[in-house]
Amino acid sequence: MLQTSLFLPKAAAELRPRMPILQGQTIIFHYFLHFSRTNGHCNTIPAILAIDDMAEDVVRRTFAAIQDVDHDPTKTLEEAEMALPSYLMGTQDRIDQRIDLMRTLAASLMDGRRAPGHAFALVNLLVKLFEGWTWQQVCDFGTQSIPYKDGLVAGEDMLPFNRLMLSLLEKATASAADAAHAASMLDTMQAVVKLWLSTSDTGVATQAGKLLHDLLEVDVPKQDSAGAPVGAQGLVWRRIFGDRDVYAVFFEMCSLESENGMSKNTKTIAQARLLELLPKLGAMHWTAVANSHHRDIEAKYDLAPEAGLLDFAALKMVDYKDDVLMHRCLIDFFSELLHRTASLDTHTMAPRDSLGLQYMITHGLHTRTTAIYLQLPGSNPDPVDTMFLYGPAANYLATYASTYPGHFLAGQMPKQVNDRLMFTLNLTPGKWAHSDSPKHDLHLAASLPRRALLPDGRWSSSPVSMLPSKATNTDALNTLATVFQGPEEKGLVYPPSADGHTDPNTTEEGAAARAIYYHYLSNNPGFWQDITSHADTVALKELALAAIRCISSVITANWSASTDLTLPTTIATPETGHLAILAPPALEYTLPYLLKSPPAFANLVGGRGDAESSTYKIAIAKFDALRALNSRLMVQVEQQPGQGYEDILATVGKKLAEGPMSREGEVGGRIGTLEL
């Protein structure tokens, strides 16, 4: 018996897992069904017919479309792009056919009779056919005949060629040996750097920048414990920084004073691209970006002796006084430099120092950047500059405080930052509810070490005391959730510490977070009533989710009770977050809210699909909070049986069994809508 199907069954899929589905074609499979007289079962034996013939037809039409220079081949080549890469492989005949097609495509790209717009389709297919190739295979295909340098020239008409050349060079990022071979191509490496800095196409610039990063990353020179070189030899680094022709490109194309025909706008774009890449390179090989390589080139741009590309980018390249947008990029560069180089130890006695932070402080960049945010008396900042730079400067401080908490706490910075926060967060309830949030200040407050947020005698001296819980302000609630949560729990570290103790900084941070929570609750007893009220406001999805996050952050808080911080005496102060949720005044509001069924869609005014989505997301967040409470109660009951938590655990477990969208006990129907 013969049957026909338009779908590929499992047996056929296992037989030809890489078989393409051809666009515009109907693939018909014939199945011969026969019954086995021995077991009575029906066996299906797929006979895949006409697939190879159809693929060969695509091959023929592709060659014809390539040779027809007068008509647009895009449609045919798009079909070939899906079908041929997986078809032209396996047997030697098909591989030869694949290479023949690739050479034909490459020759067609050089055909001056073809319209420039056709090049994109030709390149797309050629790139697809090169997928899976190694760098050695690309070289065997014809290193001498591939015009890398010519194909990497910047220009609107050169974009498809740029993409093709970069795609081929990306094959060299697979190993240090391949990268070293690519580094031997001087003109090509110089052309990649020039293209990256000068092209007007963002996609090509991103691809070129990633190529440089990946080549340098795979070729980072390493040393063993005895100082002997192992692994990569660093030939790409030598080419980029050691070859004066390549090294000079960074200075010539990024300096505003160089006369190379580039406009100021083009140069500032090149500056931004260099600022984006340098922190990553500094984290890989600090001495390469920080040290001098060619003194005559560096002296030409007024760099001090021993100064390198990093000094040029951070100190000389950007006209930060007259170009506020580039000043903004420069501050973002400083933040990224702090973050990326956090693990580069300076081997000094400074607390949590790094090469990046040391560099920023030594050259006065740290003080200059923090002053933009702090706005200390007598600084007289420019109002226009402040409007653009305030956010990046706050982010720089947030990165500094969160990445180097020990260094931050050791100086005068905590008091200066707190004074600034006390000023910016001192808003009326109306402004908290209806005006734009001071989001940059809130982000900084959430990034500070909790020890810096502790009250100094009076609770009103802490910036956290300024954050309202009653106002419908999502950012304020998220900040409270982050502060109450405590330090992030670190993953497993091997080898473990010899004494088995936890990080003292984590312990102190956990104790500070616990103290801040109880001080806030003592001075704001209506906190949990406000939070559960917000959490039930389904019409304001983000506000409800932020409120639920406050509940979850306390349940899962990483607290510690091992220090002697002063706690309020007017409320209970359990040592863990999940017990704090079950203690007054939280217990009166949080547990009933978590055990209550989510609101029905029918209870919402308007009844549209987005409201349904909000209801579901809020219900899931609430369910996750309840599940977190359940897991911690299970541990609590196991460690301290007979303390009365068994009944609560049973009730929570029963509620979890109903699922996140439980409708038990709901009165009335539930309306469902379908968006058309």
N, C-alpha and C positions, 0 to 999 in steps of 0.2 A: 504494500500500500504506500503511495507517495503523497506526502504532505508538504506544504510550503509555509514558511514563516518569515516575518520581517525582523525578528529579534534573534539575537545570538544566544543560544542556550548555554548553560554552564559547561557542558561537555565541550562545545566548540570554543568557548572562551579559554578553557584550559589548554586546548589544542593549539590555538593561535592567540596567545595573550597580547601580542603587540600588533594585531591586525588592525589597520586603520579603517575608520568609517569614512567613506568617500562622500564629500559634499556633492549634492546634485545627483547622486546615483542611488539606485535601489538595490540593496544587496539581498539576494534571494538564496536561501539555503534549502536544499532538498534533503529530506530525511527518509531513509528507508526503514520502515518499521516492520519488525518481524517478531513472532512469538517463539519463545523457546519451548519446545515440547517437553523439556525435562523439568522446568520449574514453573511454567505458565506465566512468567513475567514478560512485560513488554520492554524490549531493548531498543534504544534509539541510536542509530549509527549515522552521524552527520556527514554528509558529503558536500563540502564547500566548493561550489562550482563558480566559475567565472570571475573569482576575485583577482587572480593574477592577470587575467585578460583585461579587466577593468583598470588595474594599476598600470599595466603596460600602455593602455590607451591614454592614461594621464601623462605618462612619460612622453609618448609621441606628441601629444598636444602641447606639452611644456616646451619641448625642443622647437616645435613649430612657432609657438608664441615668442620664444626668445629670438628666433631668426627673423621674425616679422617686425622690423624696426619701425614701421609706420603706424602700428596699432598698439593700444595700451594692453599689456599682458597681465595686468593686475589680477583680474578675476581667475584666470587660469593658474597663475602662480600661487594664489591663495589656496586654491584646491590642491595644488602640488605640495604646498607647505604642510598640509595636514596628512597627506597620503604617502609621499615618497620617502621622507626620512626613515620611517620604520620598514618600508618595503625594500629599499635599495640597500640591503645589508644581508649578511649571512653567507651566501655563495660568492665565489670569486667573480662570476659573471655580473652579478648585481653590484658588487663593490666597484668593479671596473666601470659599469654603467653610471654609478653614482659619481665617480671621479670625473668621468667624461662630462656629465651634466654640470658639475661644479666648474670645470675649466671653461665650458661654454658660457656659463653665467658670468664668470670673471671677464671673459673676452668681450661679452656684450656690454659690460659696464664701461669698458674703454671705447666702445663704438660711438664716435662723435655724431652719428646720424640719429641716435636714439634721443627722444625727448628727456630732459633732466628729471621730469616727474616720474618716469618709469623706474628710476634707479632704486627707489625705496622698496618696490616689490621684488626686484632682483636681489637686493641685499638681504631682505627678510628670508627669502628662500635659501640663499647661500649660507646665512648664519645658522639656519635650521639644519642644513646638511652638514655643517661643521660640528654640530652638537655631539658630544661624546668623544671627540678627538683629543688626543694628547698633544702637548707642544711638539714632541718629536714627530708626530704624524703631520702636523702643520708644516714643520720644517721640511719634511720629506716631500710634501706637496709642492714646495718651491719657495724656499726663503729668498733666494736671489731674485725670483720673478715677482714677489709680492712687494709692491711699492709702498712700504710702510710710511716713509717720510712724506711722500707726495700725498698719500691718503689721509694724513693727519694735519693737513693745512686747514686752518679755520676759515669758514665761509659758509654762506647760506646754501650754495650749490654743493658744498662738500659734505653736508651732514650725513647722507647715507654712507659715503666712503669713510668718514670718521667712525661711524658706528661699526662698520665692518672691520676696520683695522684694530679698533679697541677690542672687539670681540675675539679676534685672533690672538692678540697679545694677552688676553685674560687666561689663555691656556697655560701661560708660563707661570701662573701663580700657584700651580699645584704642588710644586716642590722647590727647594732652595736651588737645586741643580738647574732646573728649567729657568728660574728667575735669574740665575747667574748668567745663563746663556743669553737671555734677553738683554741683560745689562751690558753685554759686550757690543750691542748695537748702539753706538754713540748717537748717531743722527736720529735714530728712532726714539731713544729716551729723551733727547732734547725736544723733539717734536711733540711728544706726549705732554711734557711740562708746558710748552708754549700753548698747545691746544687747550689744556685744562684752564689756563689763566686767561685766555683771550677769546674763547668761543662765546657767542651770544646765546647759544642753545643750552638751556639748563640741563636737559637730559644727557647731552654729550659731555658737559662739564662734570656732572655727577659720575658718569661712567669712567671718565678719565681720572678723576680724583680717587675713585675706588680702586682703579687699576694701580695707581701709584702706591696707595696705602697697602694693598694686598701684596704687591711685589716687595715692598719694604718689610712688611710683617713676616713674610715667609723666609726672609733673608736676614733676620736680626742675628748678629753675631753673638754667640754665647760662649761662656767659659765654665770649666769645671771648678771644683773646689780648690784645685791647685793653681788656677789661673790660666790653664792651657785652653786654647780655643777648641770648641767641639761643635759639630753640626755645621750650620751655615757659616759661610766665610764673609758675609757682609759685602759682597761685590756690588749689589744694587745701591747700598748706602755709599760706597766709594764712588759709584758713578754719579749719583745725585749730588753728593756733597763734595766729593774729592775732585771731580772733573770741573775745571773752571768754566768751561763753556756752558755746562748745564747749570751750575751753581749761580752763574751770573744772571740767568733768565729770571730767577725770583726777584732780584733787585731791579733789573731793568724794566720789568713789566708791572711791578707794584709800586715803584717810587713815583711820586707826583712830580719830581724834579727831572726825571729822565726824559729825553726827547727821542721818542721812538715812533711817533705818529699815532699813538693811542690817545683817545680822548680821556678826560678826567673821569667820566662815568665808567668807561671801560676799565680804567685803572682801579677805581674803587671796588668794582665787582671782582677784579683779580685779588685785591686786598682781602675782601671778605672770604674768598675761597681759600686763600693761604691761612687766614686766621682760623678757619674751620678745621683744617688738616693738622696744623702744628701741634695742638695739644695731644692728639693721638700719637704723633711721631715722638713727641717728648716723653710720653709714657713708655714707648718702646725703647728709645735710645736717647737719653737725655743729653749726653755729651755731644752727640752729632748735631743737635739743633741749637745747643747753647754755646758751643765752642767755636773759635775762629777756624776757618779752613783756607781762605785765600785773602790774605791781609790787604792786598792792593785793591781788591774789589770792595771789601768792607770799609776800607778807609775812604773810598770814593763817596760813600754815603754817610760819612761823618760818624762812624762807629768807633767806640773806644777799642784799644788793644785787647785782644783775646775775646772780643764780642763776636757773636755769630748771627745766624739767621733769626734766632729768637729775639735778640736785642733789636734787630732791624724792625721786626714786626710789632713788637710791644712798645718800643720807645721812639722810633723815627718814622715809620712808614705812614701812620695815620695822622691826618691833620685834625686832631680831635677838638681843637679850639673853635674851628670854623665849620666843621662838618659834624653836626650832631648825630646824624644817622650812623656814620662810621664810628663815632664815639660810642654809640650804643652797641655796635658790633664788637668794638674793642672790649667793652665791659663783659659782654657775653663770652668773649675769648678768655678773659681773666677767670671767669667762673669755671669754664671748662678746664682750664689749666689746673686750677686747684683740685677739681674733681678727679681728673685723669691721673695726676701725679701723686695722689694721696699715699700710694704704696712705695714711693721712691724715698727711702729713708736717707736723712742727711747724716746719720751717725753722730748726732750731737745730743746734748742733754736736754734740749728743748722739748717740752711735752707735745707729742704728736705733731712733730714738724715734718716737712717734706721739702723736696727740692723746688717744687712749684711755689709753695708758700714762702719759702726762704727767698726765692727770686723776687716775688711780688713785694715783700717787705724791704729787701735790700735796695730796690730801685724806686721806692716811694710810691709804687702803684697801689699798694694795699691801702695806705692812708688816703691817697687821692680818691680812690673809688668809694671807700666807706664814708668819706666826708660828704659825698653827694646825697647819701641817704640821711645821715645823722643831722645835717644842717645845723652844726654847732653855732653858738653865738659868735658873731664877727666874721662868719664865712661868706656872707652875702652872695648866695648862689644866684645864678641867672634864672629867672622864672621860666623862660622858654626851655632852657636846657634841662631844668628840673622836671618839667612836664614829660620830656622824652626819656630822661635817664633815671628817674626815680625808681621805676620798676626793675630795670636791670641791676641797679645798685643794691636794691633790697634783695634781689635774687643772689647777688654775689655774697652778701652778708649771710644769707640763709645757707648757701653752699659752704662758706667758711665755718659757720657755727656748727653745722651738722657733721661736717667732715673732720674738723679739727676741734672737738669740744674742749679738750684739755688746754689747748693753746688759747682758745676764746675765753675761757674762764680765768686764765692766769693774769689777764691785764685789766684795763679800765673799760674795755668794750662792753661787758654786760650792763654796767650802770648807764652808759651812754645809750645803748640800744633800748633799755627799759624806759629811760626818760623819753625817748622819741616815741615809743609805743604808747606810753601813757598819754602823750599829747594827741597822737593820731587816732587812738581808739576811744577818745573821750567824746562820744557822739550822743545826741539825744535819742530817746526811743523811736521818735518819728524818723530820724535819719537812718537808724539801723534797719527799720522796717521798709522804708520806701526809697532811700537813696542808694547810689552805687556803694557796694562794700569797699572798705579799704583793703582790697584783696592782697596787695603787695605786703602790707604790714601784717596781715593775718598769716600769710605764707611764712613770713619771717618768724612770727611768734610760734608757729607750729614747728619750725625747724630748730629753735633754740634748745640747748640742753635744759631739761626740766629744773636742774639746780639753779639756773639763771632766772627762772620764773617764780621761785619760792618767795613768799612775802618776807619783807625785812621788818619784822616786828608787827606791823599792821597789815591786815589782809589787803587793804586798799593800795598798798605799795606794789602789788603784783599786777602786771598787765592782764593776767587772766581775769582779775576782778572786774575788768571793764567789759568783758564779753557777756552779752545778754543771752538768756535762754528763752525769754518770752517773745522777743521779736521774731518775726518770720524771716530770718536771715540764714540762708543755707551755709554761707561761708563761715559764719560765727559758730554754728553747730559743728561743722566739720573740723574746725580748729580745736574746739573743746574735746571732740572725740580723739583727735590725734594726741593732744596733751595728756588726757586721762589714760590713754592706752599704755603709755610708758615706752621704754626702749623696744626696738624691734628684736624679736627672738632670733638669735643667730643659729644658723644650721650647724650640723655636726662638724667639728674641727678635728683633724687628725694630724699629728698625735695629740691626744688630750693633754691638758695641763698636768704637770707632775703631782701637784698637791690636790687635784680634783676640785679646786674652788672655782667659783664663777668669776667673771671679769668684775673687778671692783667698780669700774665705771658703770657697768650695767646694773650692779646692785644699788649704787647710789642714785642712778637715774630712776630705777624702779621705786625706790623709797620716796624720791622727790615727787614722782607722778602720783603716788598714793596720797602723800600729804596735800598736794594741790587739789586733788579731787575732794578730800574731806573738808578742807578749808572752804572750797567753793560751795559745797553742799551745806555747810554750816551757816554760811552767810547768804545762801540763796535756797532756803528750804523748799521753795516751790519748783525747783529745777525739774524733778521727775514728773511732776504734774504738767509742766510746760512741754516736756519731751514727749510724753505719751499723747498729749493733745495734738502736737505737730505730727506725730507718727500716724494718727488717725485721719489726718487731712489728706485724703486721697487726691483731691483736686489739685494739690500742690505736690506733685510727685517728688521733685528734688528735695523739697523741705522734709517730706515724710521719710525719704531714704536717709537724709542726713540725721534725722532724729533717731531712726533705727540704728544707724551707725554708732550713735552715742551709747545706746544700750549694749550693742555688741562689743564696743571698745572696752566698756567696764567689765563685761562678763569675761572677756579674754585678756584682761589687762595683765601685763608683765610687771607685777609689783614685787616689792621687797619690803620686809619689815625689820631689816637688820641694822638700821641706823637709829640715831636718837633724835630725829626730827620732831619738833613739837606738833602735836595733833590737837584738834578741838576736843573739848570734853563734853560738849552738849549733845553729841550724837554718837552712835555706835561706830566703831572703826575696825571692822574685820580686816584680816590680813590679805585676803584675796578678793578679786573682783566679783566672782560669782557669789560669794557670801555677802558682799556689799550690796548686790542686787536684791538679796533676800533679807536685808536688814532695813529697818525704818530709817528714813522716810521713803526709801525706794520701793520697799515691798508693797506698799499700799497701791502703787500705780503700775509698776513694771510687770509683775507676775500676772495680774488680771489682764493687762493688755496683751501679753504674749499668749495667754491661754484663750483669748477671745477669738472667735471666728472672723476671718477677714470680711470687709464690707462687700455686699453683693453689687453686681453691675446695675441691678434694677434700682438700687438706692442712690445712684448718681444722677444728678440733673443733667439732661442733655443726651446722655447715652450714645457716645460715639466710640469708634474703635480705639482711639488713643487712650480714652479713659479705661477701657478694658485692659490695654497694655499696662497702664499705670497700676491698676488694681493687681495685676499678676506680678509685676516686678516688686511691688511693695509686699505682697504676700510671700514671695520667695525670700526677700530680705528678712522679713519677720520670722519665717520658718528657719532660716539659717541661724538667726540669733537664738531661737529656742533650742535648736540642735546643739549649738555651742554650750548652752547652759546645761543641757542633758549630759553631754560628755563629761563636763567638769563635775557635775553632781554624782555621776557614776564613780569617779575617782574618789570623791569626798566620802561617799557611803562605804566604799571599800576600805579606805584608810581609817575612817572614824565611824564604825557602825553604831547604831543605837542612839544617834544624836538627833533624831527626828527628821532627817532629810529623806528617809525612805519613802514617806508618803508623797512628798513633793516630787521626788523622782518618778514615782509611779504615775502621778497625774501628768507630768510633763511627757513621759513616754507614751501615755495614752493619746495625748494630743498630737504627738508626732506621728503616731500610727494613722491618724486621719488624713495626713498629707497637708501640703501648703494651702490648698484651696478648699478646705473643709467647709461644708454648708450645714453641718449638723446644728439643729436648733434654730435655723433661720426661718422666719415667718414670711410667707408670700413667695411669689415666683421669682424667677431670674430671667431677665431679658437678654437675648443674644442678638447681635447684629452682624451682618456680613457686608464688608466694604466692597463695593463694586467699582 
